[in-house]
Amino acid sequence: MAYAHPHIEVIGIDISETMLRYAQAQAHVQGLKNLSFRLMDATGPLDFPEHTFDFVNARSLIGFMPKDRWPDLVSELVRITRPSGTIRLTEFDGGGLSNSPALERSNKLLTLAFYQGGRAFTPIPDGQIWGITPMLGLFLQEAGCLQVHQHPYVLDFSAGTQANISNYENFKVAYKLVQPFLVKMQVVTQQELDTLYDQMLAQMMLPTFRALWYYLGAWGRKPA
């Protein structure tokens, strides 16, 4: 965002000091002078005054946000937004749809772990959908936002596409980092995960690999 809009000031937050150092290094390499970062926990009150931002953007929070914390989070986002400003939420309901048996199995295990860990909104634990995207518009409405809109997006990360390699690298890191959570939720053993992880990466690099990832963006305006 800072790169695409050099005339605006952008502030990013994260709970990880390691991630912030990485982001600061990337900003330095790209010569971005309109970008800064703050160490902050998005699951609690945000350390910003009221009416600070014209636009607040939050995406992919399902991975760490407890189910019962979402209304408080969106209320905080509205609080720090200026009157007539915009709050935007973007989420996805799983790790995409593919013809990779290992990736599909991994996604199903993650859904089960999210369900047992109190992060999924789905009423049944044995599916592949987390149930967060239908809730986004409601969260904005309940927080007092006006003119709430929604728009779907799809990312094709099949073999041969521009997104294939980048998503391969993302999945390579993400599905390694999530392994302790899956084992803690007792949905799978570490031994099975090790085998499944190697199979997933191998299948994602096959020339016949096909995959789509669906997102939903929802946004609303804070009352003037």
C-alpha positions as CSV (number, residue, x, y, z in Angstrom):
1,M,0.0,0.0,0.0
2,A,2.8,2.4,0.9
3,Y,4.5,1.6,-2.5
4,A,1.3,2.1,-4.5
5,H,0.3,5.3,-2.7
6,P,3.5,7.3,-1.9
7,H,1.5,10.4,-1.0
8,I,-0.1,8.8,2.1
9,E,1.3,7.8,5.5
10,V,1.0,4.0,6.3
11,I,1.4,2.3,9.6
12,G,1.5,-1.4,10.1
13,I,1.2,-3.4,13.3
14,D,2.3,-6.9,14.3
15,I,2.8,-8.9,17.5
16,S,6.1,-10.4,16.2
17,E,9.3,-8.4,16.6
18,T,10.9,-10.7,14.0
19,M,8.2,-9.9,11.5
20,L,8.5,-6.2,12.1
21,R,12.3,-6.3,11.6
22,Y,11.7,-8.1,8.3
23,A,9.1,-5.6,7.2
24,Q,11.4,-2.7,8.1
25,A,14.2,-4.2,6.1
26,Q,11.9,-4.6,3.1
27,A,10.7,-1.0,3.4
28,H,14.3,0.2,3.6
29,V,15.3,-1.8,0.5
30,Q,12.3,-0.3,-1.4
31,G,13.1,3.2,-0.3
32,L,9.7,3.7,1.3
33,K,9.7,6.9,3.5
34,N,6.0,6.9,4.1
35,L,5.8,3.7,6.1
36,S,6.4,2.8,9.8
37,F,5.6,-0.2,12.0
38,R,4.4,-0.7,15.6
39,L,4.7,-3.7,17.9
40,M,1.1,-4.3,18.9
41,D,-1.3,-7.2,19.8
42,A,-4.4,-7.0,17.5
43,T,-6.4,-9.2,19.9
44,G,-6.5,-6.5,22.6
45,P,-7.1,-2.7,22.7
46,L,-5.1,-0.9,20.1
47,D,-2.5,1.7,21.1
48,F,-3.9,4.4,18.9
49,P,-6.0,7.5,19.8
50,E,-9.5,7.8,18.5
51,H,-10.0,9.2,15.0
52,T,-6.4,8.5,13.9
53,F,-6.8,6.9,10.4
54,D,-8.7,7.7,7.3
55,F,-8.5,4.0,6.2
56,V,-8.0,0.9,8.4
57,N,-7.2,-2.4,6.6
58,A,-7.2,-5.8,8.3
59,R,-6.8,-9.1,6.5
60,S,-6.1,-12.8,7.2
61,L,-6.8,-12.4,10.9
62,I,-8.6,-15.8,11.2
63,G,-5.3,-17.5,11.9
64,F,-5.0,-16.0,15.4
65,M,-8.2,-14.2,16.2
66,P,-10.5,-16.1,18.7
67,K,-14.1,-16.4,17.6
68,D,-15.4,-14.3,20.5
69,R,-12.9,-11.5,20.0
70,W,-14.0,-10.4,16.5
71,P,-16.7,-7.9,17.6
72,D,-14.3,-6.2,20.0
73,L,-11.7,-6.0,17.3
74,V,-14.0,-4.4,14.7
75,S,-15.2,-2.0,17.3
76,E,-11.5,-1.0,18.0
77,L,-11.0,-0.5,14.3
78,V,-14.0,1.8,14.1
79,R,-12.8,3.7,17.2
80,I,-9.4,4.5,15.6
81,T,-11.0,5.5,12.3
82,R,-11.8,9.1,11.6
83,P,-15.5,10.1,10.9
84,S,-16.4,9.2,7.4
85,G,-13.3,6.9,7.2
86,T,-13.3,3.4,5.8
87,I,-12.8,0.0,7.6
88,R,-11.9,-2.9,5.4
89,L,-11.8,-6.6,6.3
90,T,-10.5,-9.3,4.0
91,E,-10.6,-13.0,4.9
92,F,-10.7,-16.5,3.4
93,D,-12.5,-19.7,4.5
94,G,-9.8,-22.2,4.0
95,G,-6.5,-22.9,2.2
96,G,-8.1,-23.0,-1.2
97,L,-9.5,-25.8,-3.4
98,S,-7.0,-28.0,-5.2
99,N,-6.4,-31.4,-6.8
100,S,-3.6,-32.2,-4.3
101,P,-4.7,-34.9,-1.8
102,A,-2.1,-33.8,0.7
103,L,-3.0,-30.1,0.6
104,E,-6.7,-31.0,0.9
105,R,-5.9,-33.2,3.9
106,S,-3.8,-30.4,5.5
107,N,-6.6,-27.9,5.0
108,K,-9.1,-30.2,6.6
109,L,-6.9,-30.8,9.6
110,L,-6.5,-27.0,10.0
111,T,-10.2,-26.5,9.9
112,L,-10.7,-29.1,12.6
113,A,-8.0,-27.5,14.7
114,F,-9.6,-24.1,14.3
115,Y,-12.9,-25.5,15.3
116,Q,-11.5,-27.1,18.4
117,G,-9.4,-24.0,19.2
118,G,-12.4,-21.7,19.1
119,R,-11.5,-19.8,15.9
120,A,-13.9,-21.2,13.3
121,F,-17.5,-20.1,12.9
122,T,-18.6,-23.3,11.1
123,P,-21.3,-25.3,13.0
124,I,-19.7,-28.6,12.1
125,P,-16.1,-29.7,12.7
126,D,-15.6,-32.0,9.8
127,G,-15.7,-29.7,6.8
128,Q,-13.1,-27.5,5.1
129,I,-14.8,-24.1,5.6
130,W,-14.0,-21.9,8.6
131,G,-17.1,-19.8,8.3
132,I,-15.5,-16.4,8.7
133,T,-16.4,-14.7,5.4
134,P,-20.2,-14.7,5.9
135,M,-19.6,-12.9,9.3
136,L,-17.6,-9.9,8.0
137,G,-20.5,-7.7,6.9
138,L,-22.3,-8.4,10.1
139,F,-19.3,-7.4,12.2
140,L,-19.1,-4.1,10.4
141,Q,-22.8,-3.4,10.7
142,E,-22.9,-4.3,14.4
143,A,-19.9,-1.9,15.0
144,G,-22.0,0.9,13.5
145,C,-20.6,1.1,10.0
146,L,-22.7,2.5,7.2
147,Q,-22.7,1.6,3.5
148,V,-21.3,-1.9,4.0
149,H,-20.2,-3.6,0.8
150,Q,-18.7,-7.0,-0.1
151,H,-16.7,-8.3,-3.0
152,P,-15.3,-11.8,-3.7
153,Y,-11.9,-12.5,-5.2
154,V,-10.2,-15.6,-6.5
155,L,-6.5,-16.3,-6.8
156,D,-5.4,-19.0,-9.2
157,F,-2.1,-20.6,-7.9
158,S,-2.1,-23.6,-10.2
159,A,1.1,-24.8,-11.8
160,G,2.4,-22.3,-14.4
161,T,0.6,-19.3,-12.9
162,Q,2.4,-16.2,-11.5
163,A,1.0,-17.0,-8.0
164,N,2.2,-20.6,-8.0
165,I,5.7,-20.1,-6.7
166,S,4.9,-17.4,-4.2
167,N,2.1,-19.4,-2.7
168,Y,4.3,-22.5,-2.6
169,E,6.7,-20.5,-0.5
170,N,3.9,-19.2,1.7
171,F,2.5,-22.7,2.3
172,K,6.0,-24.0,2.9
173,V,6.4,-21.6,5.8
174,A,2.8,-21.4,7.1
175,Y,2.2,-25.2,7.2
176,K,5.5,-25.7,9.1
177,L,4.7,-23.0,11.6
178,V,1.1,-24.3,12.2
179,Q,2.3,-27.8,13.0
180,P,2.6,-27.3,16.8
181,F,-0.9,-25.9,16.9
182,L,-2.3,-28.9,15.0
183,V,-0.5,-31.3,17.4
184,K,-1.7,-29.3,20.4
185,M,-5.3,-29.5,19.3
186,Q,-4.8,-33.3,19.0
187,V,-6.1,-33.6,15.4
188,V,-3.0,-35.3,14.0
189,T,0.4,-36.7,15.1
190,Q,3.7,-35.1,14.3
191,Q,4.7,-38.2,12.4
192,E,1.7,-37.9,10.1
193,L,2.3,-34.2,9.7
194,D,5.9,-34.7,8.6
195,T,4.8,-37.1,5.8
196,L,1.9,-35.0,4.8
197,Y,4.0,-31.8,4.6
198,D,6.5,-33.4,2.2
199,Q,3.7,-34.8,0.1
200,M,2.0,-31.4,-0.1
201,L,5.1,-29.6,-1.2
202,A,5.8,-32.2,-3.8
203,Q,2.3,-32.2,-5.2
204,M,2.2,-28.4,-5.4
205,M,5.2,-28.5,-7.8
206,L,3.7,-31.0,-10.2
207,P,2.9,-29.6,-13.7
208,T,-0.7,-30.9,-13.3
209,F,-1.3,-29.1,-10.0
210,R,-4.5,-27.0,-10.0
211,A,-5.7,-24.7,-7.2
212,L,-8.0,-21.7,-6.6
213,W,-8.1,-19.6,-3.4
214,Y,-11.3,-17.6,-2.6
215,Y,-11.3,-14.4,-0.6
216,L,-14.0,-12.0,0.5
217,G,-13.5,-8.3,1.1
218,A,-16.0,-6.3,3.1
219,W,-15.8,-2.6,3.9
220,G,-18.0,0.1,5.5
221,R,-17.9,3.7,6.4
222,K,-17.7,5.2,9.9
223,P,-20.6,7.6,10.5
224,A,-19.7,11.3,10.1
